Each structure stands twice: as structure tokens, then as C-alpha cells.
Amino acid sequence: MYLWIMYDISDNKHRKQVAKRCKLLGLHAVQKSVFCGFAPSPRLVRQFEQELPYLINLQKDRVFILPMPQSTKQQLKSFGQEALNVLETAPFVLFL
């Protein structure tokens, strides 16, 4: 399953915990608060979703999880410094 995870988390400790979980899912940092890539296990994604309420402040923080269908993934365009390098490490097909 291809995923984008984006977040706005105010607490440094909580932000680091979410970033660590994203990396454990096999995602790659595109920006400091944006991860993308192929998560090989839907079970791990569900587990991550279940952990989120305990990792963040639900009153202040936001986390968005966006699954990406194959057809959309193939239309992804990337521009700028290292954009291609980061996304090449995940099994994405890019058309520039």
C-alpha cells in the first residue's frame, strides 16, 4: 500500500515518535513532517492508526494518512533538490 503521511505536531517528543513509526512502516521523509512510500503490511498501517491517539495531543495536533492508488502514484511529479532521490528509494514510478 502506498501512503502519504503528513502531520503538524507541536511537541518534539511526540513528533519524533510519529516520525520513528513512519520509518518503521518503511516510509521515507520527503519533508520534516511528510513521509511517503510503500507500506508492505496493511496490519502495520492499522496498528499505526490505532497508536496515533496515544502518540499525539488530539486537541492540538493533526495527522493525515493518505493512501495512494496505483493510477495516482504513476501521475506523481516531483521537482526540486533531492526530490527525485528521496522518492526513488521507494518503489514509485515518476513521470516528469
DSSP file (Angstrom, degrees, kcal/mol; ACC not computed):
  #  RESIDUE AA STRUCTURE BP1 BP2  ACC     N-H-->O    O-->H-N    N-H-->O    O-->H-N    TCO  KAPPA ALPHA  PHI   PSI    X-CA   Y-CA   Z-CA
    1    1 A M              0   0    0      0, 0.0    38,-3.5     0, 0.0     2,-0.4   0.000 360.0 360.0 360.0 127.1    0.0    0.0    0.0
    2    2 A Y  E     -AB  38  68A   0     66,-0.5    66,-2.8    36,-0.2     2,-0.3  -0.726 360.0-176.6 -86.5 134.2    1.4    3.4   -1.0
    3    3 A L  E     -AB  37  67A   0     34,-2.8    34,-1.6    -2,-0.4     2,-0.4  -0.946  27.7-159.1-134.0 150.4    0.9    6.1    1.7
    4    4 A W  E     -AB  36  66A   0     62,-1.7    62,-3.4    -2,-0.3     2,-0.5  -0.998  16.2-170.9-118.7 130.6    1.5    9.7    2.3
    5    5 A I  E     +AB  35  65A   0     30,-2.8    30,-2.9    -2,-0.4     2,-0.4  -0.990   6.9 177.3-123.8 124.0    1.5   10.7    6.0
    6    6 A M  E     +AB  34  64A   0     58,-2.4    58,-3.4    -2,-0.5     2,-0.3  -0.961   5.9 177.3-124.9 140.8    1.6   14.4    6.8
    7    7 A Y  E     - B   0  63A   0     26,-2.2     2,-0.4    -2,-0.4    56,-0.2  -0.987  30.8-159.6-147.5 156.7    1.5   15.9   10.3
    8    8 A D  E     + B   0  62A   0     54,-2.6    54,-1.9    -2,-0.3     2,-0.5  -0.891  30.5 169.0-131.2  98.3    1.6   19.0   12.3
    9    9 A I        -     0   0    0     -2,-0.4     6,-0.1    52,-0.2    52,-0.1  -0.961  23.9-161.3-122.0 125.8    2.6   18.1   15.8
   10   10 A S  S    S+     0   0    0     -2,-0.5     2,-0.4    47,-0.1    -1,-0.1   0.837  70.0  74.8 -78.0 -34.4    3.6   20.7   18.4
   11   11 A D     >  -     0   0    0      1,-0.1     4,-2.7    46,-0.0     5,-0.2  -0.682  69.6-146.7 -88.6 128.1    5.5   18.5   20.9
   12   12 A N  H  > S+     0   0    0     -2,-0.4     4,-2.5     1,-0.2     5,-0.2   0.894  98.6  50.9 -59.3 -43.1    9.0   17.5   19.9
   13   13 A K  H  > S+     0   0    0      1,-0.2     4,-1.9     2,-0.2    -1,-0.2   0.928 113.5  44.4 -62.4 -45.5    8.9   14.1   21.7
   14   14 A H  H  > S+     0   0    0      2,-0.2     4,-2.2     1,-0.2    -1,-0.2   0.895 112.2  52.9 -65.6 -40.3    5.5   13.2   20.1
   15   15 A R  H  X S+     0   0    0     -4,-2.7     4,-2.4     1,-0.2    -2,-0.2   0.909 109.4  48.8 -62.6 -42.5    6.7   14.4   16.7
   16   16 A K  H  X S+     0   0    0     -4,-2.5     4,-2.4     1,-0.2    -1,-0.2   0.874 109.6  52.8 -64.9 -37.2    9.8   12.2   16.9
   17   17 A Q  H  X S+     0   0    0     -4,-1.9     4,-2.0     2,-0.2    -2,-0.2   0.910 111.0  45.9 -65.3 -41.4    7.7    9.2   17.9
   18   18 A V  H  X S+     0   0    0     -4,-2.2     4,-2.2     2,-0.2    -2,-0.2   0.912 112.6  50.5 -68.1 -41.8    5.4    9.6   14.9
   19   19 A A  H  X S+     0   0    0     -4,-2.4     4,-2.1     1,-0.2    -2,-0.2   0.907 109.8  51.1 -61.6 -41.5    8.4   10.1   12.6
   20   20 A K  H  X S+     0   0    0     -4,-2.4     4,-2.1     1,-0.2    -1,-0.2   0.909 109.7  49.8 -62.4 -41.8   10.0    6.9   14.0
   21   21 A R  H  X S+     0   0    0     -4,-2.0     4,-1.4     2,-0.2    -1,-0.2   0.884 108.0  54.0 -65.0 -38.1    6.8    5.0   13.4
   22   22 A C  H  <>S+     0   0    0     -4,-2.2     5,-2.1     1,-0.2     4,-0.3   0.921 109.4  47.8 -61.4 -43.1    6.6    6.3    9.8
   23   23 A K  H ><5S+     0   0    0     -4,-2.1     3,-1.4     1,-0.2    -1,-0.2   0.875 107.3  55.9 -65.7 -37.0   10.2    5.0    9.2
   24   24 A L  H 3<5S+     0   0    0     -4,-2.1    -1,-0.2     1,-0.3    -2,-0.2   0.799 102.0  57.8 -65.0 -27.3    9.2    1.6   10.8
   25   25 A L  T 3<5S-     0   0    0     -4,-1.4    -1,-0.3    -3,-0.3    16,-0.2   0.599 124.6-106.8 -74.9 -10.7    6.4    1.4    8.2
   26   26 A G  T < 5S+     0   0    0     -3,-1.4    12,-0.4    -4,-0.3    -3,-0.2   0.608  72.8 142.9  94.0  13.8    9.0    1.7    5.5
   27   27 A L      < -     0   0    0     -5,-2.1     2,-0.4    10,-0.2    -1,-0.3  -0.485  42.0-135.5 -87.2 160.3    8.2    5.3    4.6
   28   28 A H  E     -C   36   0A   0      8,-3.2     8,-2.2    -2,-0.1     2,-0.4  -0.918  20.8-111.1-118.0 140.8   10.7    7.9    3.6
   29   29 A A  E     +C   35   0A   0     -2,-0.4     6,-0.3     6,-0.2     3,-0.1  -0.563  33.3 171.9 -71.8 123.4   10.9   11.5    4.7
   30   30 A V  E    S-     0   0A   0      4,-3.1     2,-0.3    -2,-0.4     5,-0.2   0.752  79.0  -4.6 -96.4 -37.6   10.0   13.9    1.9
   31   31 A Q  E >  S-C   34   0A   0      3,-1.7     3,-1.0     0, 0.0    -1,-0.4  -0.817  93.0 -85.6-138.4 179.5   10.0   16.9    4.3
   32   32 A K  T 3  S+     0   0    0     -2,-0.3     3,-0.0     1,-0.3    -3,-0.0   0.820 129.8  25.7 -62.2 -29.1   10.3   17.0    8.0
   33   33 A S  T 3  S+     0   0    0      1,-0.1   -26,-2.2   -25,-0.0     2,-0.4   0.106 111.1  78.6-122.7  22.6    6.6   16.4    8.5
   34   34 A V  E <   +AC   6  31A   0     -3,-1.0    -4,-3.1   -28,-0.2    -3,-1.7  -0.987  51.4 177.7-135.5 125.0    5.8   14.5    5.3
   35   35 A F  E     +AC   5  29A   0    -30,-2.9   -30,-2.8    -2,-0.4     2,-0.3  -0.923   3.6 172.8-122.5 148.9    6.5   10.8    4.7
   36   36 A C  E     +AC   4  28A   0     -8,-2.2    -8,-3.2    -2,-0.3     2,-0.3  -0.981  20.0  90.0-149.5 161.6    5.7    8.7    1.7
   37   37 A G  E    S-A    3   0A   0    -34,-1.6   -34,-2.8    -2,-0.3     2,-0.6  -0.923  70.4 -40.2 147.5-168.5    6.4    5.2    0.3
   38   38 A F  E     -A    2   0A   0    -12,-0.4   -36,-0.2    -2,-0.3    -2,-0.0  -0.832  39.7-161.8 -98.2 118.2    5.3    1.6    0.2
   39   39 A A        -     0   0    0    -38,-3.5   -13,-0.1    -2,-0.6     6,-0.1  -0.891   6.4-160.3 -97.6 111.1    4.0    0.2    3.4
   40   40 A P  S    S+     0   0    0      0, 0.0    -1,-0.1     0, 0.0     3,-0.1   0.669  70.8  54.6 -70.7 -16.6    4.1   -3.6    2.9
   41   41 A S     >  -     0   0    0    -16,-0.2     4,-1.6     1,-0.1     3,-0.4  -0.936  55.2-165.3-126.9 113.8    1.7   -4.6    5.6
   42   42 A P  H  > S+     0   0    0      0, 0.0     4,-2.4     0, 0.0     5,-0.2   0.821  96.1  61.8 -59.2 -29.4   -1.9   -3.3    6.0
   43   43 A R  H  > S+     0   0    0      1,-0.2     4,-2.2     2,-0.2     5,-0.1   0.906 102.7  48.5 -63.5 -41.2   -1.8   -4.7    9.5
   44   44 A L  H  > S+     0   0    0     -3,-0.4     4,-2.4     2,-0.2    -1,-0.2   0.863 109.8  52.3 -67.0 -35.3    1.1   -2.4   10.4
   45   45 A V  H  X S+     0   0    0     -4,-1.6     4,-2.4     2,-0.2    -2,-0.2   0.927 110.2  48.0 -65.7 -44.1   -0.7    0.6    9.0
   46   46 A R  H  X S+     0   0    0     -4,-2.4     4,-2.1     2,-0.2    -2,-0.2   0.900 111.0  51.3 -61.6 -40.6   -3.8   -0.3   11.1
   47   47 A Q  H  X S+     0   0    0     -4,-2.2     4,-1.8     2,-0.2    -2,-0.2   0.920 109.4  50.3 -62.0 -43.8   -1.6   -0.6   14.2
   48   48 A F  H  X S+     0   0    0     -4,-2.4     4,-1.7     1,-0.2    -2,-0.2   0.923 109.8  50.7 -58.9 -45.8   -0.1    2.8   13.5
   49   49 A E  H  < S+     0   0    0     -4,-2.4    -1,-0.2     1,-0.2    -2,-0.2   0.869 110.4  49.7 -61.5 -37.1   -3.6    4.3   13.2
   50   50 A Q  H  < S+     0   0    0     -4,-2.1    -1,-0.2     1,-0.2     4,-0.2   0.812 111.5  48.9 -72.0 -30.0   -4.6    2.7   16.5
   51   51 A E  H >X S+     0   0    0     -4,-1.8     3,-1.9     1,-0.2     4,-0.9   0.773  90.9  82.4 -77.9 -27.8   -1.4    4.1   18.2
   52   52 A L  H >X S+     0   0    0     -4,-1.7     4,-1.7     1,-0.3     3,-1.4   0.854  83.1  57.0 -51.8 -46.6   -1.8    7.6   16.9
   53   53 A P  H 34 S+     0   0    0      0, 0.0     5,-0.3     0, 0.0    -1,-0.3   0.777 111.7  45.5 -58.1 -23.0   -4.3    8.8   19.6
   54   54 A Y  H <4 S+     0   0    0     -3,-1.9    -2,-0.2    -4,-0.2    -3,-0.1   0.587 112.4  51.1 -92.5 -12.8   -1.8    7.9   22.2
   55   55 A L  H << S+     0   0    0     -3,-1.4     2,-0.3    -4,-0.9   -37,-0.2   0.686 110.8  42.0 -96.5 -21.9    1.2    9.5   20.5
   56   56 A I  S  < S-     0   0    0     -4,-1.7     2,-0.8   -39,-0.1   -47,-0.1  -0.753  84.8-104.3-124.5 167.2   -0.3   12.9   19.8
   57   57 A N    >>  -     0   0    0     -2,-0.3     4,-3.1     1,-0.1     3,-1.1  -0.846  28.2-158.3 -90.3 108.0   -2.3   15.6   21.5
   58   58 A L  T 34 S+     0   0    0     -2,-0.8    -1,-0.1    -5,-0.3    -4,-0.0   0.677  89.4  55.1 -64.7 -17.0   -5.7   15.3   19.9
   59   59 A Q  T 34 S+     0   0    0      1,-0.1    -1,-0.3    -3,-0.0    -2,-0.0   0.737 124.8  18.4 -85.6 -24.2   -6.6   18.8   20.9
   60   60 A K  T <4 S+     0   0    0     -3,-1.1    -2,-0.2     2,-0.0     2,-0.1   0.708 110.8  70.3-117.0 -30.8   -3.6   20.5   19.2
   61   61 A D     <  -     0   0    0     -4,-3.1     2,-0.4   -52,-0.1   -52,-0.2  -0.471  53.9-157.4-100.5 162.5   -2.0   18.1   16.7
   62   62 A R  E     -B    8   0A   0    -54,-1.9   -54,-2.6    -2,-0.1     2,-0.4  -0.999   6.9-176.6-138.3 140.3   -3.1   16.8   13.2
   63   63 A V  E     -B    7   0A   0     -2,-0.4     2,-0.4   -56,-0.2   -56,-0.2  -0.995   7.2-164.7-135.3 130.4   -2.0   13.7   11.3
   64   64 A F  E     -B    6   0A   0    -58,-3.4   -58,-2.4    -2,-0.4     2,-0.5  -0.959   1.2-166.4-115.9 131.4   -3.3   12.9    7.8
   65   65 A I  E     -B    5   0A   0     -2,-0.4   -60,-0.2   -60,-0.2    -2,-0.0  -0.973   8.5-176.1-118.1 118.2   -2.9    9.5    6.2
   66   66 A L  E     -B    4   0A   0    -62,-3.4   -62,-1.7    -2,-0.5     2,-0.1  -0.910  13.6-152.0-120.5 104.6   -3.5    9.4    2.5
   67   67 A P  E     -B    3   0A   0      0, 0.0   -64,-0.3     0, 0.0    -2,-0.0  -0.492  15.7-145.5 -68.4 144.6   -3.4    6.0    0.7
   68   68 A M  E     -B    2   0A   0    -66,-2.8   -66,-0.5    -2,-0.1    -2,-0.0  -0.944   5.9-138.5-119.4 115.1   -2.4    6.4   -2.9
   69   69 A P     >  -     0   0    0      0, 0.0     4,-2.7     0, 0.0     3,-0.4  -0.295  27.5-110.2 -65.9 155.5   -3.8    4.2   -5.6
   70   70 A Q  H  > S+     0   0    0      1,-0.2     4,-1.9     2,-0.2     5,-0.1   0.878 117.4  54.7 -52.8 -43.2   -1.5    2.8   -8.3
   71   71 A S  H  4 S+     0   0    0      1,-0.2     4,-0.4     2,-0.2    -1,-0.2   0.881 112.2  43.0 -63.6 -37.8   -3.1    5.1  -11.0
   72   72 A T  H >4 S+     0   0    0     -3,-0.4     3,-1.4     1,-0.2     4,-0.4   0.897 109.1  58.1 -73.1 -40.7   -2.5    8.2   -9.0
   73   73 A K  H >< S+     0   0    0     -4,-2.7     3,-1.3     1,-0.3    -2,-0.2   0.871 101.4  56.1 -57.3 -38.4    1.0    7.1   -8.0
   74   74 A Q  T 3< S+     0   0    0     -4,-1.9    -1,-0.3     1,-0.3    -2,-0.2   0.675 104.6  53.5 -70.8 -15.5    2.0    6.9  -11.6
   75   75 A Q  T <  S+     0   0    0     -3,-1.4    -1,-0.3    -4,-0.4    -2,-0.2   0.460  80.0 126.4 -94.7  -2.6    1.0   10.5  -12.2
   76   76 A L    <   -     0   0    0     -3,-1.3    19,-1.4    -4,-0.4     2,-0.4  -0.310  41.9-164.0 -60.4 132.9    3.1   11.8   -9.4
   77   77 A K        -     0   0    0     17,-0.2     2,-0.4    19,-0.1    19,-0.1  -0.946   3.1-166.5-120.0 143.8    5.5   14.6  -10.4
   78   78 A S        +     0   0    0     -2,-0.4     2,-0.3     2,-0.0     6,-0.1  -0.995   7.2 177.8-135.1 134.6    8.5   15.8   -8.3
   79   79 A F        +     0   0    0     -2,-0.4     2,-0.1     2,-0.1    -2,-0.0  -0.963  36.8  34.7-134.0 149.5   10.6   18.9   -8.7
   80   80 A G  S >> S-     0   0    0     -2,-0.3     3,-1.4     2,-0.1     4,-0.6  -0.307  90.9 -12.4 105.5 177.2   13.5   20.4   -6.8
   81   81 A Q  T 34 S-     0   0    0      1,-0.3    -2,-0.1     2,-0.1     0, 0.0  -0.283 125.3 -17.1 -58.8 125.2   16.6   19.4   -4.8
   82   82 A E  T 3> S+     0   0    0      1,-0.1     4,-2.4    -2,-0.1    -1,-0.3   0.462  96.6 123.8  60.5   4.5   16.7   15.7   -3.9
   83   83 A A  H <> S+     0   0    0     -3,-1.4     4,-1.7     1,-0.2     5,-0.1   0.933  78.1  42.5 -59.8 -45.0   13.0   15.3   -4.6
   84   84 A L  H  X S+     0   0    0     -4,-0.6     4,-2.0     1,-0.2    -1,-0.2   0.906 112.1  54.4 -68.1 -41.3   13.7   12.5   -7.2
   85   85 A N  H  > S+     0   0    0      1,-0.2     4,-0.9     2,-0.2    -2,-0.2   0.908 109.0  47.7 -60.8 -43.5   16.4   10.9   -5.0
   86   86 A V  H >< S+     0   0    0     -4,-2.4     3,-0.6     1,-0.2     4,-0.4   0.930 115.5  44.0 -63.7 -45.3   14.1   10.5   -2.0
   87   87 A L  H ><>S+     0   0    0     -4,-1.7     5,-0.7    -5,-0.3     3,-0.7   0.737 103.4  64.9 -76.8 -21.5   11.3    9.1   -4.0
   88   88 A E  H 3<5S+     0   0    0     -4,-2.0    -1,-0.2     1,-0.2    -2,-0.2   0.776  92.3  63.8 -69.9 -24.5   13.5    6.7   -6.0
   89   89 A T  T <<5S+     0   0    0     -4,-0.9    -1,-0.2    -3,-0.6    -2,-0.2   0.741 100.4  60.7 -72.3 -20.8   14.3    4.9   -2.8
   90   90 A A  T < 5S-     0   0    0     -3,-0.7     2,-2.7    -4,-0.4   -53,-0.1  -0.726 107.8 -99.8 -97.9 156.5   10.6    3.9   -2.5
   91   91 A P  T   5S+     0   0    0      0, 0.0     2,-0.3     0, 0.0    -3,-0.1  -0.334  72.9 140.8 -77.5  65.3    9.1    1.9   -5.3
   92   92 A F      < -     0   0    0     -2,-2.7     2,-0.6    -5,-0.7   -18,-0.1  -0.766  46.8-142.7-102.4 150.0    7.5    4.9   -7.1
   93   93 A V        -     0   0    0     -2,-0.3     2,-0.4   -20,-0.1   -17,-0.3  -0.971  23.5-163.9-110.5 120.1    7.2    5.4  -10.8
   94   94 A L        -     0   0    0     -2,-0.6     2,-0.6   -19,-0.1   -17,-0.2  -0.859  14.3-163.6-110.5 138.0    7.7    9.1  -11.6
   95   95 A F              0   0    0    -19,-1.4    -2,-0.0    -2,-0.4   -17,-0.0  -0.950 360.0 360.0-117.0 108.6    6.8   10.9  -14.8
   96   96 A L              0   0    0     -2,-0.6    -1,-0.1   -19,-0.1   -19,-0.1   0.420 360.0 360.0-100.2 360.0    8.5   14.3  -15.0
